């Protein structure tokens, strides 16, 4: 089993339960880790035998562009799309980090991590 990771995907999105978050938006970071077998790709030097990082990036950008109240919901959508597109993925882990969340306090970030 091998791991492919796409980390630090930077996105500006409009998630949150507060009405202002839907108008103002905020900065997010997304990490995706996928367990798969890319032995054939490594042997043959063939992109079609593995997971294209660009496809993963595009899935994250598209799902992050759809407003949700909870980043937990967005994370589930990302995992579902990755599992649907890449049948060779055995496990998928997505971490969504919300930078500078609107809270009554000085908090750098909050995050959720989902796994399938």
C-alpha positions in Angstrom: 0.0 0.0 0.0 1.3 3.5 -0.9 0.3 7.0 0.0 -0.3 10.0 -2.3 -0.7 13.3 -0.5 -1.7 16.7 -1.8 -1.1 19.1 1.0 -1.6 22.8 1.7 -4.3 23.5 -1.0 -5.1 27.2 -0.4 -8.7 28.2 -0.9 -10.8 31.3 -0.2 -14.3 30.1 0.6 -17.6 31.1 2.2 -18.3 28.4 4.8 -19.8 28.9 8.2 -22.9 29.2 10.3 -22.7 33.0 10.6 -24.4 35.0 7.9 -21.3 37.2 7.6 -19.1 34.2 6.7 -21.3 33.7 3.7 -20.6 37.3 2.6 -17.1 37.9 3.7 -15.5 34.4 3.4 -12.2 33.3 4.7 -9.0 31.4 4.1 -8.7 27.7 4.2 -6.1 25.0 3.8 -6.9 21.5 2.7 -4.7 18.4 3.0 -5.7 15.1 1.2 -4.0 11.8 1.8 -4.9 8.7 -0.2 -3.9 5.1 0.3 -3.5 3.2 -3.0 -1.3 0.9 -4.9 0.8 2.8 -7.5 3.3 0.0 -8.2 2.4 -0.2 -11.9 2.7 3.5 -12.3 6.1 3.5 -10.6 7.3 0.6 -12.8 5.9 1.9 -16.1 6.3 5.7 -15.4 2.7 6.1 -16.5 0.4 8.8 -15.1 -2.7 6.9 -16.2 -1.8 4.1 -13.7 -2.0 6.4 -10.6 -3.9 9.4 -9.2 -3.3 12.7 -10.9 -2.6 15.4 -8.3 -4.3 18.0 -10.6 -7.6 16.0 -10.4 -7.4 15.9 -6.6 -6.7 19.7 -6.5 -9.7 20.4 -8.8 -12.0 18.3 -6.7 -11.0 20.2 -3.6 -11.4 23.6 -5.3 -14.8 22.7 -6.8 -16.2 21.4 -3.5 -14.8 24.2 -1.4 -16.6 26.6 -3.8 -20.0 25.2 -2.8 -21.1 27.1 0.4 -21.8 25.0 3.5 -22.5 25.8 7.1 -20.1 23.1 8.3 -16.6 22.2 7.0 -17.4 18.7 8.1 -20.0 18.6 5.3 -17.5 19.9 2.8 -14.9 17.3 3.9 -17.4 14.5 3.4 -18.2 15.7 -0.1 -14.5 15.8 -1.0 -14.0 12.3 0.2 -17.0 11.0 -1.7 -15.9 12.6 -4.9 -12.3 11.2 -4.6 -13.6 7.7 -3.8 -16.0 8.0 -6.8 -13.4 9.2 -9.3 -10.5 7.0 -8.2 -11.5 3.4 -7.7 -8.0 2.4 -6.6 -8.2 4.5 -3.4 -8.4 2.2 -0.5 -8.5 4.9 2.2 -8.8 8.7 2.0 -8.2 11.3 4.7 -9.1 14.9 4.3 -8.2 17.7 6.7 -9.8 21.1 6.3 -8.3 24.0 8.2 -10.2 27.3 8.7 -7.8 30.1 9.3 -8.7 32.9 11.7 -12.2 31.7 12.5 -14.7 34.3 13.8 -14.8 33.6 17.5 -14.8 35.6 20.7 -11.1 34.9 21.2 -7.7 34.9 19.5 -7.7 31.6 17.6 -5.3 30.9 14.7 -7.2 28.0 13.2 -9.8 25.3 13.6 -9.8 22.0 11.7 -11.7 18.9 11.0 -10.2 15.6 9.8 -12.4 13.0 8.0 -11.4 9.5 6.9 -13.0 6.8 4.7 
